[in-house]
Amino acid sequence: MPQEQVDGYAVDGLVPEAVVSPGTVEELGRTIGLASREGLSVTPWGGGTQMTLGNPPSRVDMVVRTAGLDRVVEHSVPDFTLSVGAGATLASVQDYLAKEGQQLFLDAPLPRKATLGGILAANTATPRRLLYRASRDWVLGLKVVQADGAITAFGGQTMKNVSGFDLAKLYIGSLGTLGIIVGATFRLLPVPRVEETLVASYGSLQAAFKAARSVASQSFTPQCVEVLTGAALRAIPEDARRTGAQAALLVSLAGWPGAVTRMMDESARLLSDALIVERASGGESAALWRSVTDLGWGDGVAPYISMKASLPLSRLEEAVVALESLPLNGLSRGMVIGAGYGGVRCLLWGEAEVPGRAEKARKYAASARGEVSRLGGYLVVERCSPEVKQGLDVWGGVPGGVEVMRRIKKELDPKGVFNPGRFVEGI
């Protein structure tokens, strides 16, 4: 591979010595075994969409791409299960399943690039988490290449396949520090007949939250209930932005046509005090949610730093108010708030000419983490430049379990082959 292509696989400024793309699981296993024997570090690489997540690595000797592992292994249509290589992109799998009227619950930014293995390794969460919960709830089994090159399978094709501790869950969210996910088996869902969205604009964050609480407390659960503020409002339609809104509430509903019509009408009645309420259906609705999910990840103006927080739902509004009260010092802020499950994405934009913007971003992240922690939550910096990461722990303090994490890492990867330094406290 030419050097300029190798440079494209740098992680936080560290350029690998080699980039390899195995075509089979067995080939990848032999590659990892060789790296282990030679004392080389290995950085797994799927679609590259989440490579900004994590602390700067201590070493990047070899990047191992999983793009060649994209084959559908088994699809049982009547059982609603799918086994597929971890290098398959999310969009390609959804397109394949749609032919049978089925879908994978998973969602992620940039689905044409994001691979299933990368989504699981990063434990990517999106607005549909409100209804469909976390990705680990839909994984029936995993196939993993271990640090010595051995190939191990966990779980199976049905829900009742595990006795004792579910080892597959260790690898979901481990950021490739314990092994490389090379295949997965998922439960599937039918594609809903109808999907529609309400977009309500409000003059204040408090009004948007009040409406969100009312919508979320109905007898049915929407797919998504998200509140957008500040610069994040660029994701909603222009007509809604023209109202001078300070916040917007987005509600997604899906199912059979009659049921969706009823849910839309009941939800719309709760939004009567909005400045404007718009409806989006079909492709327009899908495009709107793609814009929200891709915010900060796409080809537009990238944020200078992006943070994600998880909080008790009862403290969510208080946390958002606290984040909005922090000084920006020339930066601009936008938030995407999971009003039904306690998640917040806080993004800061800043022009290059803003003096000392790296230090300002670090200070904001530290202050934001302090506020979130005070309210019983946890904050991670999910994306920023290597310059901002200098002197910044993107994970922050872990409330418990770090020693357990270290012991698991030592047991599964004693030589520190996989992603050294990138996980919590340099694991």
C-alpha positions as CSV (number, residue, x, y, z in Angstrom):
1,M,0.0,0.0,0.0
2,P,1.4,3.4,-1.0
3,Q,2.5,5.6,2.0
4,E,-0.2,8.2,1.3
5,Q,-2.8,5.5,1.7
6,V,-1.2,4.3,4.9
7,D,-1.3,7.8,6.2
8,G,-5.1,7.7,5.9
9,Y,-5.2,5.1,8.6
10,A,-3.5,7.3,11.2
11,V,-5.1,7.2,14.7
12,D,-4.8,10.5,16.6
13,G,-1.8,11.4,14.4
14,L,0.0,8.1,14.8
15,V,0.6,6.5,11.4
16,P,0.8,2.6,11.3
17,E,3.7,0.7,10.0
18,A,1.4,-1.5,8.0
19,V,-2.2,-1.8,6.9
20,V,-3.6,-5.3,6.1
21,S,-7.0,-6.4,4.8
22,P,-7.6,-10.1,5.4
23,G,-10.3,-11.7,3.2
24,T,-11.3,-14.4,5.6
25,V,-11.7,-15.0,9.3
26,E,-8.9,-17.6,9.2
27,E,-6.6,-15.2,7.4
28,L,-7.3,-12.5,10.0
29,G,-6.6,-15.0,12.8
30,R,-3.2,-15.9,11.3
31,T,-2.4,-12.2,11.0
32,I,-3.2,-11.6,14.6
33,G,-1.2,-14.6,15.7
34,L,1.8,-13.3,13.8
35,A,1.4,-9.9,15.3
36,S,1.3,-11.4,18.8
37,R,4.4,-13.4,18.2
38,E,6.3,-10.4,16.8
39,G,5.2,-8.1,19.6
40,L,3.2,-5.8,17.3
41,S,0.2,-3.8,18.4
42,V,-3.0,-4.2,16.4
43,T,-5.6,-1.5,15.7
44,P,-8.9,-3.0,14.3
45,W,-10.5,-0.8,11.6
46,G,-14.0,-1.3,10.3
47,G,-15.5,1.7,8.4
48,G,-13.3,4.2,10.3
49,T,-16.3,6.2,11.4
50,Q,-15.6,5.8,15.2
51,M,-11.8,6.0,15.1
52,T,-11.8,9.4,17.0
53,L,-13.4,7.6,20.1
54,G,-10.9,6.8,22.8
55,N,-7.7,8.1,24.3
56,P,-4.6,8.4,22.0
57,P,-3.1,5.0,21.5
58,S,0.3,4.3,23.0
59,R,1.3,2.4,19.8
60,V,-0.1,1.9,16.3
61,D,2.0,-0.8,14.6
62,M,-0.5,-2.6,12.4
63,V,-4.0,-1.6,11.3
64,V,-6.2,-4.6,10.5
65,R,-9.2,-3.9,8.3
66,T,-12.3,-6.0,8.5
67,A,-14.0,-4.8,5.3
68,G,-13.3,-8.1,3.6
69,L,-15.5,-9.9,6.2
70,D,-18.8,-8.8,4.8
71,R,-20.5,-12.1,3.8
72,V,-24.0,-13.1,5.0
73,V,-23.4,-16.4,6.6
74,E,-27.0,-17.4,7.4
75,H,-30.4,-15.7,7.2
76,S,-33.4,-17.5,8.6
77,V,-36.4,-15.5,7.4
78,P,-39.0,-17.4,9.5
79,D,-36.9,-17.3,12.7
80,F,-36.0,-13.6,12.2
81,T,-32.2,-14.2,12.7
82,L,-29.2,-13.2,10.7
83,S,-25.5,-14.2,10.9
84,V,-23.2,-11.9,9.1
85,G,-19.5,-10.9,8.9
86,A,-18.6,-7.9,11.0
87,G,-17.1,-6.1,8.0
88,A,-20.5,-5.6,6.4
89,T,-21.8,-2.1,6.4
90,L,-25.0,-1.3,8.2
91,A,-26.6,0.1,5.0
92,S,-25.8,-3.0,2.9
93,V,-27.3,-5.3,5.5
94,Q,-30.4,-3.2,5.8
95,D,-30.8,-3.2,2.0
96,Y,-30.4,-6.9,1.9
97,L,-33.0,-7.5,4.7
98,A,-35.5,-5.1,3.3
99,K,-36.1,-7.5,0.4
100,E,-37.7,-9.9,3.0
101,G,-39.5,-7.1,4.9
102,Q,-37.1,-7.3,7.8
103,Q,-34.6,-5.0,9.4
104,L,-31.8,-4.9,11.9
105,F,-32.5,-2.7,14.9
106,L,-29.0,-1.2,14.8
107,D,-28.6,2.4,13.7
108,A,-25.4,4.5,13.5
109,P,-24.0,7.6,11.9
110,L,-22.8,7.2,8.3
111,P,-24.4,3.8,7.7
112,R,-22.8,3.5,4.2
113,K,-19.4,3.4,5.9
114,A,-20.1,2.1,9.4
115,T,-19.6,-1.7,9.8
116,L,-21.5,-3.9,12.1
117,G,-18.4,-4.9,14.0
118,G,-17.4,-1.3,14.6
119,I,-20.9,-0.3,15.7
120,L,-20.8,-3.1,18.3
121,A,-17.2,-2.4,19.4
122,A,-18.1,1.3,20.0
123,N,-21.5,0.5,21.4
124,T,-23.0,3.2,19.2
125,A,-26.3,4.6,20.5
126,T,-28.8,6.6,18.4
127,P,-32.3,8.1,18.9
128,R,-34.1,4.8,18.3
129,R,-32.7,3.5,21.6
130,L,-35.8,4.8,23.3
131,L,-37.9,2.0,21.7
132,Y,-35.3,-0.6,20.8
133,R,-32.9,-0.4,23.7
134,A,-29.2,-1.0,23.3
135,S,-27.4,-3.0,20.6
136,R,-26.4,-5.7,23.1
137,D,-30.1,-6.6,23.5
138,W,-30.3,-7.8,19.9
139,V,-27.1,-9.8,19.7
140,L,-27.5,-13.5,19.9
141,G,-23.9,-14.5,19.4
142,L,-20.5,-13.2,18.4
143,K,-17.4,-14.6,16.6
144,V,-14.2,-13.1,17.9
145,V,-10.5,-13.4,17.0
146,Q,-8.5,-13.5,20.2
147,A,-5.1,-12.0,20.9
148,D,-3.3,-15.2,20.0
149,G,-5.1,-15.6,16.7
150,A,-7.6,-18.2,18.0
151,I,-11.2,-17.9,16.7
152,T,-13.9,-18.2,19.4
153,A,-17.7,-18.2,19.1
154,F,-20.0,-17.1,21.9
155,G,-23.8,-17.5,21.9
156,G,-25.8,-19.0,19.1
157,Q,-28.9,-18.7,16.9
158,T,-31.6,-18.5,19.6
159,M,-32.2,-16.5,22.8
160,K,-31.9,-19.5,25.1
161,N,-28.3,-20.4,24.3
162,V,-26.3,-19.2,27.3
163,S,-25.8,-20.8,30.7
164,G,-24.0,-18.5,33.1
165,F,-22.1,-15.3,32.2
166,D,-22.7,-14.1,28.6
167,L,-19.2,-13.6,27.4
168,A,-20.3,-11.9,24.1
169,K,-21.3,-8.9,26.1
170,L,-17.7,-8.3,27.1
171,Y,-16.8,-7.3,23.6
172,I,-19.7,-5.0,22.9
173,G,-18.4,-1.5,23.9
174,S,-14.8,-2.7,24.5
175,L,-13.5,-0.6,21.5
176,G,-11.6,-3.5,20.1
177,T,-9.3,-3.8,23.2
178,L,-10.1,-7.4,24.0
179,G,-10.4,-9.0,20.5
180,I,-11.6,-8.3,17.0
181,I,-15.3,-9.0,16.4
182,V,-15.4,-10.8,13.0
183,G,-19.0,-12.0,12.9
184,A,-22.3,-11.6,14.7
185,T,-25.8,-13.2,14.9
186,F,-28.7,-10.8,15.4
187,R,-32.4,-10.9,16.2
188,L,-34.4,-9.1,13.5
189,L,-37.6,-7.1,13.3
190,P,-40.2,-6.6,10.6
191,V,-40.0,-3.3,8.7
192,P,-42.8,-1.1,10.0
193,R,-45.5,-0.3,7.4
194,V,-45.5,3.4,8.2
195,E,-43.0,5.8,9.8
196,E,-43.9,9.4,10.5
197,T,-42.3,12.3,12.4
198,L,-43.6,15.4,14.2
199,V,-41.3,18.4,14.4
200,A,-42.4,21.0,17.0
201,S,-40.5,24.3,17.4
202,Y,-40.5,26.1,20.8
203,G,-39.4,29.5,22.1
204,S,-37.6,28.0,25.1
205,L,-35.8,24.8,26.1
206,Q,-38.2,24.4,29.1
207,A,-41.3,24.4,26.8
208,A,-39.7,21.8,24.6
209,F,-38.9,19.6,27.6
210,K,-42.4,20.0,29.0
211,A,-43.9,18.8,25.7
212,A,-41.3,15.9,25.5
213,R,-42.3,14.7,29.0
214,S,-46.0,14.7,27.9
215,V,-45.3,12.8,24.7
216,A,-43.0,10.2,26.4
217,S,-45.6,9.5,29.2
218,Q,-48.3,8.3,26.8
219,S,-49.6,4.7,26.9
220,F,-47.5,3.9,23.8
221,T,-43.7,4.3,23.2
222,P,-42.6,6.3,20.2
223,Q,-39.5,5.2,18.3
224,C,-37.7,8.5,19.2
225,V,-38.3,11.6,21.3
226,E,-35.4,14.0,20.9
227,V,-35.0,17.7,21.8
228,L,-32.5,19.8,19.7
229,T,-31.1,23.1,20.8
230,G,-28.7,25.8,19.5
231,A,-26.5,24.9,16.6
232,A,-28.0,21.4,16.4
233,L,-31.2,23.0,15.0
234,R,-29.5,23.0,11.6
235,A,-30.7,19.3,11.4
236,I,-34.4,20.3,11.2
237,P,-36.3,21.7,8.2
238,E,-35.7,25.4,7.3
239,D,-39.4,26.4,7.9
240,A,-39.1,25.3,11.5
241,R,-35.9,27.3,12.0
242,R,-37.5,30.5,10.5
243,T,-39.8,30.7,13.6
244,G,-36.9,31.8,15.7
245,A,-37.1,28.6,17.7
246,Q,-34.7,28.1,20.6
247,A,-35.4,24.4,20.8
248,A,-37.2,21.7,18.7
249,L,-38.9,18.5,19.7
250,L,-38.8,15.6,17.3
251,V,-41.2,12.6,17.7
252,S,-41.0,9.5,15.5
253,L,-43.8,6.9,15.4
254,A,-43.9,3.7,13.5
255,G,-46.2,0.7,13.0
256,W,-49.4,-0.2,11.1
257,P,-51.0,2.8,9.3
258,G,-54.1,3.0,11.5
259,A,-52.1,2.8,14.7
260,V,-49.6,5.4,13.5
261,T,-52.4,7.8,12.5
262,R,-53.9,7.5,16.0
263,M,-50.6,8.0,17.7
264,M,-49.7,11.0,15.6
265,D,-53.0,12.7,16.4
266,E,-52.7,12.0,20.1
267,S,-49.1,13.3,20.2
268,A,-49.9,16.3,18.1
269,R,-52.6,17.4,20.6
270,L,-49.9,17.6,23.2
271,L,-47.9,20.0,21.1
272,S,-50.6,22.7,20.8
273,D,-48.4,25.4,22.4
274,A,-45.6,25.0,19.9
275,L,-44.6,27.8,17.6
276,I,-45.1,25.5,14.6
277,V,-45.7,21.8,14.2
278,E,-44.7,20.1,11.0
279,R,-45.2,16.5,9.8
280,A,-42.8,14.4,7.8
281,S,-43.6,11.0,6.3
282,G,-41.8,8.3,4.3
283,G,-38.5,9.3,2.8
284,E,-38.8,12.9,4.2
285,S,-39.0,11.4,7.7
286,A,-36.1,9.0,7.1
287,A,-34.0,11.9,5.8
288,L,-34.7,14.0,8.8
289,W,-33.6,11.3,11.2
290,R,-30.6,10.6,9.2
291,S,-29.7,14.3,9.5
292,V,-30.1,14.1,13.3
293,T,-28.1,10.9,13.6
294,D,-25.3,12.0,11.3
295,L,-25.0,15.5,13.0
296,G,-21.3,16.0,13.8
297,W,-20.2,13.0,11.8
298,G,-21.0,13.8,8.2
299,D,-19.3,15.8,5.5
300,G,-20.6,19.1,6.6
301,V,-19.0,21.5,9.1
302,A,-17.5,19.1,11.8
303,P,-17.8,20.1,15.4
304,Y,-14.5,20.9,17.1
305,I,-15.4,18.7,20.0
306,S,-18.4,16.3,20.6
307,M,-19.4,14.8,23.9
308,K,-22.0,12.3,24.9
309,A,-23.5,11.9,28.4
310,S,-25.8,9.4,30.1
311,L,-27.9,10.5,33.1
312,P,-30.8,9.4,35.2
313,L,-33.9,10.6,33.4
314,S,-35.1,12.5,36.5
315,R,-31.9,14.7,36.3
316,L,-31.7,15.1,32.5
317,E,-33.3,18.6,32.2
318,E,-31.3,19.9,35.2
319,A,-28.1,18.6,33.5
320,V,-29.0,20.3,30.1
321,V,-29.7,23.6,31.8
322,A,-26.3,23.3,33.6
323,L,-24.5,22.6,30.3
324,E,-26.2,25.5,28.6
325,S,-25.0,27.8,31.5
326,L,-21.3,27.0,30.9
327,P,-19.4,29.8,29.2
328,L,-18.6,29.2,25.5
329,N,-15.7,31.7,25.1
330,G,-16.3,32.2,21.3
331,L,-17.4,28.6,20.5
332,S,-21.0,27.7,19.5
333,R,-23.0,24.9,21.0
334,G,-25.7,22.5,19.9
335,M,-27.3,19.6,21.8
336,V,-29.3,16.5,20.8
337,I,-31.1,15.3,23.9
338,G,-32.7,11.9,24.3
339,A,-35.7,13.1,26.4
340,G,-37.0,9.5,26.8
341,Y,-33.9,7.7,27.9
342,G,-31.5,10.2,29.5
343,G,-28.9,10.7,26.7
344,V,-27.2,14.0,25.6
345,R,-24.9,14.8,22.8
346,C,-23.2,18.2,23.3
347,L,-21.3,19.6,20.3
348,L,-19.1,22.6,20.1
349,W,-18.2,24.4,16.9
350,G,-15.3,26.9,16.6
351,E,-13.6,28.7,13.8
352,A,-9.9,28.2,13.3
353,E,-9.3,31.9,14.2
354,V,-10.8,31.5,17.7
355,P,-7.7,32.1,19.9
356,G,-6.9,29.1,22.1
357,R,-9.9,27.1,21.1
358,A,-8.2,23.8,22.0
359,E,-7.8,24.9,25.6
360,K,-11.3,26.4,25.7
361,A,-12.7,23.1,24.4
362,R,-10.8,21.1,27.1
363,K,-12.1,23.5,29.8
364,Y,-15.7,23.2,28.6
365,A,-15.4,19.3,28.6
366,A,-14.0,19.3,32.1
367,S,-16.7,21.6,33.4
368,A,-19.4,19.6,31.6
369,R,-18.1,16.4,33.0
370,G,-18.2,17.9,36.5
371,E,-21.8,19.0,36.1
372,V,-22.9,15.6,34.7
373,S,-21.1,13.7,37.4
374,R,-22.7,15.9,40.1
375,L,-26.1,14.8,38.8
376,G,-25.2,11.1,38.8
377,G,-24.3,10.8,35.2
378,Y,-21.3,9.9,33.0
379,L,-19.7,11.9,30.2
380,V,-17.4,10.8,27.4
381,V,-15.7,12.9,24.7
382,E,-16.6,11.0,21.6
383,R,-14.8,13.2,19.0
384,C,-12.1,15.9,19.0
385,S,-8.8,16.6,17.4
386,P,-5.5,15.1,18.7
387,E,-4.6,18.6,19.9
388,V,-7.6,18.8,22.2
389,K,-6.9,15.3,23.5
390,Q,-3.5,16.4,24.9
391,G,-4.1,16.6,28.6
392,L,-7.7,15.4,28.4
393,D,-8.9,12.0,29.4
394,V,-11.8,11.4,27.0
395,W,-13.4,8.7,29.3
396,G,-13.1,10.5,32.7
397,G,-13.2,8.8,36.0
398,V,-15.1,5.4,36.1
399,P,-17.3,5.0,39.2
400,G,-16.2,1.4,39.7
401,G,-14.9,-1.7,38.0
402,V,-11.6,-0.4,36.6
403,E,-9.6,-3.1,38.3
404,V,-12.0,-5.7,37.0
405,M,-11.5,-4.3,33.5
406,R,-7.7,-4.5,33.9
407,R,-7.9,-8.1,35.0
408,I,-10.1,-9.0,32.0
409,K,-7.7,-7.3,29.7
410,K,-4.8,-9.1,31.2
411,E,-6.6,-12.4,30.9
412,L,-7.8,-12.0,27.3
413,D,-4.9,-9.9,25.9
414,P,-1.9,-10.4,28.2
415,K,0.6,-8.9,25.7
416,G,-1.5,-5.8,25.1
417,V,-1.9,-6.5,21.4
418,F,-5.2,-4.8,20.8
419,N,-5.6,-1.0,20.8
420,P,-3.1,-0.3,23.7
421,G,-3.9,2.8,25.7
422,R,-7.2,3.7,24.1
423,F,-9.7,2.5,26.6
424,V,-10.5,3.6,30.2
425,E,-7.5,4.7,32.2
426,G,-5.1,3.7,29.4
427,I,-6.2,0.0,29.3
